[in-house]
Amino acid sequence: MDNELIKSIEEKYKSLGENPETYLNGLLQAKPINYWDYIQVDTLLSLQKTRTDFKDEEIFVMYHQVTELTLKMMIHEIKQLSEGENLSEEIWIIKMDRLKRYTRMLITSFDIMKDGMSYEDYNIFRATLTPASGFQSAQFRILEIYSTKLENLVNSQGQERLPPNPSTNDYFENIYWKDAGYNRKTGKMTLTLRQFIEKYEADFITLAEKTKGKTLEERVAQMQNPSEELKDKLKQFDHFYNVAWPIVHLDTANHYLNSRGENKTATGGSEWQKYLHPKYQQRKFFPELWSEEEIANWGE
C-alpha cells in the first residue's frame, strides 16, 4: 500500500483524537459490503403489509412508499438550500432541476394509481383503510414548511380569520389543509385530521419556528438580483408541485370515486372534489414571482 495513503489515514484519525491502529484492526475484521445489505433490500421488500387478500393492495402500498421516498429525496435537497448560507446561484439551479425531476416522478407515477390497479378490487379493499389517508403524509407538510412562509399556506378564507400580527399558532389554526376535515361552523373534526394533528402538529410548529427567515422563498428574497433562469426554475417547481401534481391527484381520485357517477367518500372523509383542487388550496411557494393575473387564475 502507498505510504502516503497510510499516512493520510493515520492523520485522519489522529485529527479526530482517535488511534488509527484501532480502526485499521477493525477494517481487518469487517465483511465486504454487498448490494443487498447496503440497500437493505430484504427489509425494504418486507415492508408491504396489506389488510386484505386483494393482489393490487400490495401495489397500492408500494406506490405510497415510493411516494414517501421521493418526498424524502426532495426534502433532502430543500434542507440544503434552506440551511446553507450564501450558496451560489449555480447550486440553486442544480437543486431546482433535481426538485423538478422528483416532482415530475410524482406526477407521472399517478398512472400507477389510475391505470395500474383493478377498479373493482380497489373500491373493495379501500374500505379497510378508513380512516387512513394520504392526507396524513407528514413529509408533504414538512416540505411545505421548508419551502415557503406560513402565510402562503393559508387560503383566502383562512386569511379572513387571521388576527392582526398572527402568530405561528394562528397560522396553523387556519392552515389550508385543516379545511379537509374541520367544520368550522360545527367544530366537528374528522378522525383522520384529529389523529394527524395529535401526532405531528407540535413538531410542525417547532419546525416552522426553526425555519423562520430560512424558507426557500425567504432565501430567494435575500439574493441580490437572482437571474431570470433561476426565477423560471422556481416558478416551474412551484407549478409542478402545487398545481400539476394536485390536478393529477384529483383526476385519479375522480377515476375511482366518481367516474361512474357514484360520488364515493374518500377514506379520510374529506370533501375531496373541493379540497384537492389547487384553486381551493391556493398553495404557492413563491407568490412574489407570479403576476396578479396568474395568481387569480391559479389552478385553471
MARMIBA-330175 format. One record per residue (C-alpha): residue in three letters; z negated, x negated, y negated. Coordinates in steps of 0.1 Angstrom, whole numbers, plus 2048, in hexadecimal, padded with zeros to 3 digits. Each point is the difference from the previous one (the first is absolute). Layout:
// MARMIBA-330175
ALAZXY ...
//
This chain:
// MARMIBA-330175
MET800800800 ASP8087F47DD ASN7E27EF7F0 GLU8078107DF LEU7FE822811 ILE7DF7F8810 LYS7F37F47DF SER80B8207EF ILE7EE81581A GLU7E07EB7FC GLU8028047DA LYS805825803 TYR7E0806813 LYS7EC7E67ED SER8098127DF LEU7F081F810 GLY7E17ED808 GLU808802825 ASN8027E681C PRO8257FB80A GLU7F77F6823 THR7F0821807 TYR8208137F7 LEU8167E7813 ASN7EA80481F GLY8038267FD LEU8267FD7FE LEU8007EE822 GLN7F081F80F ALA81581A7EE LYS81A814814 PRO8248017F4 ILE80781E7EA ASN81981A80E TYR81181E7F0 TRP7ED81B812 ASP7DE7F27F6 TYR80A7F87DC ILE80F8227FA GLN7E5811815 VAL81C814812 ASP7EA80E81C THR7E780D7E6 LEU81B80E7E9 LEU81181381C SER7DF80F80C LEU7F98117DF GLN814820806 LYS7E681980A THR810823803 ARG7EE821802 THR81A812816 ASP8197F981C PHE81F8067E9 LYS8147DF802 ASP80B8017DC GLU7DC8007F3 GLU7FF7DA808 ILE81E7FC7E9 PHE7EE8137E5 VAL7E27E9803 MET8147E0800 TYR81480C7E2 HIS7E18047EC GLN7F27DF80C VAL8207EF7F5 THR7FC8117DE GLU7DD7F37FC LEU80B7DD808 THR81C8037E7 LEU7E780C7E5 LYS7EA7E2809 MET81E7E87FA MET8068117DE ILE7DB7FD7F6 HIS8017DB80A GLU81C7FA7E7 ILE7F18167E5 LYS7DE7F0802 GLN8107DE7F9 LEU81080D7E1 SER7E08127F5 GLU7E97E3806 GLY8177E47F5 GLU7FD7F17DD ASN81F7F67EC LEU81880581D SER8247F77F8 GLU81A81C7FD GLU8127F081D ILE7E2808817 TRP7FF8247F2 ILE825805808 ILE7FB7F3823 LYS7E2816806 MET81181F7F2 ASP81E7FA816 ARG7E87FF81E LEU7EF8207F5 LYS8218127FC ARG80A7F4823 TYR7E080C80F THR8038227EE ARG82380380D MET7F27FC823 LEU7E881D7F9 ILE81D8167F4 THR8187F981C SER7E580181B PHE7FB8257F9 ASP820805815 ILE7E97F981E MET7E981C7F6 LYS81D8187F8 ASP8187F981C GLY7EC7EB818 MET7EA81A80F SER804822811 TYR7FC81C7E7 GLU7F081781A ASP7E87E580D TYR7F57F57DE ASN7F88247F5 ILE7E980481E PHE7EE7DF801 ARG7FB7FF7DA ALA7E681C804 THR7E97E8811 LEU8017E97E2 THR7EF8187E7 PRO7F07F77E8 ALA80D7DC802 SER81D7FA7E7 GLY8157E37F3 PHE7F080A7DF GLN7E17ED80D SER8127DE7FE ALA7E87EB7EB GLN8197E47FC PHE8178187EE ARG7E58057E6 ILE7F77DB7FF LEU8247F77F8 GLU8008197E3 ILE7DF7F27F1 TYR80E7DD801 SER82180B7F1 THR7F78157E1 LYS7E580C7E9 LEU7ED81E80C GLU80D8167E4 ASN8227FE811 LEU7F181081F VAL7F68207EE ASN81B81A7FC SER8058167E1 GLN7E881B80D GLY7E67E5807 GLN8057F07DD GLU7F68217F0 ARG7DF800813 LEU7F77DC7F6 PRO7E47FB7E5 PRO8057E97E3 ASN7FD7DB80A PRO800808825 SER7ED7EA819 THR80C7F4821 ASN7ED81C811 ASP8108197E8 TYR8237F380B PHE7F7803824 GLU7F28237FC ASN82380A7F3 ILE8167E9813 TYR82181080C TRP7FA7FD825 LYS7E18167FF ASP81681D7F7 ALA80C7FF825 GLY7DF80E80D TYR7EA80B7E3 ASN8018237F1 ARG7F17FB7DE LYS7FC8257FA THR7EB80781F GLY7F27DD804 LYS80B800825 MET80C7E080F THR8127FA821 LEU7EF7ED81B THR81D7E77FF LEU7F87F77DC ARG7DB801804 GLN8017E881D PHE8177E97EC ILE7EA8007E1 GLU7E07FA814 LYS80F7E2812 TYR8147EF7E4 GLU7FA80C7DD ALA7E37E97F8 ASP8157E280A PHE81D80D7EC ILE7EB8027E1 THR7F27DD806 LEU8247F2803 ALA80B8137E1 GLU7E47EF7EC LYS8097DE80E THR8258047F8 LYS7FC80B7DC GLY8177EC7EA LYS8107F181F THR81681C80E LEU8257F8803 GLU8078167E2 GLU7E77ED7EB ARG80B7DE80D VAL8248087F4 ALA7F380C7DE GLN7EF7DE7FD MET8217ED803 GLN8137F47E3 ASN82380F7FF PRO806807825 SER8257FF809 GLU81681E805 GLU8047F5824 LEU7DB802807 LYS7FD8217EE ASP81C80E815 LYS7F07F5820 LEU7DF80F7F6 LYS8118217F9 GLN8127FF821 PHE7E07FB813 ASP7EF81C7EB HIS81D818809 PHE8017F6825 TYR7DB804806 ASN7F881D7E9 VAL820815802 ALA8177F781D TRP7E57FC81B PRO7ED8207F7 ILE821813800 VAL8097F4823 HIS7DD80980B LEU8048237F1 ASP822804812 THR7F17F5821 ALA7E28187FC ASN81981C7F8 HIS8147F8820 TYR7E1805816 LEU7ED81A7EC ASN8198167EF SER8247F980C ARG7FF820815 GLY7F08147E4 GLU7DE7FF811 ASN7ED7EF7E3 LYS7E67F0816 THR7E07F17F2 ALA7FB7DB7FE THR7E67F1817 GLY7EB7F67E1 GLY8038237F2 SER8117F67E0 GLU81B8147EE TRP8187E680B GLN82080E7F0 LYS7EF7FD7DE TYR7EA7E2805 LEU81A7E880F HIS8198047E4 PRO8007E37E8 LYS8068197E3 TYR7DD80E808 GLN7EF7DF808 GLN80E7EF7E1 ARG7F67DE80D LYS80F7E37EC PHE7F67DC802 PHE8127F47E0 PRO80481E7E9 GLU8067EA7E2 LEU8227F4810 TRP80D824802 SER80F8157E4 GLU7F18217F7 GLU81E81280F GLU7FC7ED821 ILE7DB809801 ALA8088247F9 ASN81980181D TRP7EA7EC818 GLY808809823 GLU81F8147F8 
//
